[in-house]
Amino acid sequence: MTVTKLPRLSGREVIRSLRRAGWVLDRNEGSHHILIREGQAATLSVPVHGNRPIKPGLLKRLIRDAKITNEQFIDLVRGD
């Protein structure tokens, strides 16, 4: 099993990638953008603080909650 290093991304970049996976913006709560996906019980809360990168632990949790792998997320970031 290989360990895939996740890129450092801003909240806007993470949202753009998750939208490619079928997540849609439901609402904003302050600086947090809430994403939902049909058929998915979970909601994702992505902080958007300018161009500040999302911390690695939070990014891993968002990927896990979105039910995608790190490799799939990296493909979404690249636009594949």
N, C-alpha and C positions, 0 to 999 in steps of 0.2 A: 504494500500500500504506500503510495507516494503522498507526501504532504504538499498541498498546494498553497503557496503564499498568496494571501489576499492583497489586492492593491489598496492604497490609501485613497479614499474617495470622499468627496463632500456629500452632504445630504441630498443635494440636487442630482448628483451623479448616481447615487444609489437609487433614488426614485425613478430616474430615467431607465435604469437597468431593470428594475422590478416591473415597470410598466410594460416592458418588452415580454415579460413572463405572464402578462395577463392581469396584473394588479392595476386598479384604478384609484384615483384620488377621491376619497369620500368627503373629507372635510379637513379644515385646518383648526388646530387648537393652539393658539399662540404661535410659537415657532415650530410646532410639531405637525407634520403632515400625516394624516391617517389614511392608510391604503386598505382596500378590501378587494376580495376576489370572489366571484360567484362560485358557490359550492365549497367554499373554504370557511371554516368556523372562526379562524383566527383573523385578527386585524393587525396591521403593522403600523407602528408609530415611529416615523423617521424624523429626527431633529434636523432642522435646517438653520444653521447659524452662519450665514454668509458662506465663505469658502472654507470654513474650518472642517477638517476631515473627521469622519465618524471614527470613534475608537474601535480598535480591533475586536474587542469582546462584544460590543453592541452589533457590529457588522455580522459576526458569526451567529449571534442570536437571531438577527433578522433573516439571515439565509436559512437557518434551521426552521424558523417559524413559517417561512414561505414554502417549506417542503421542497427545496431544491438543493443540489450539491454545490460545493465550492466551485467545481469545474463548470457546472452549468451556469453559475453566477458569473464567472469570468467570461464565458462565452457571451452572456448577455451584455456585459460591460463592453466587450469588443464589438458587439453588434452582429455576431454570427448567427 
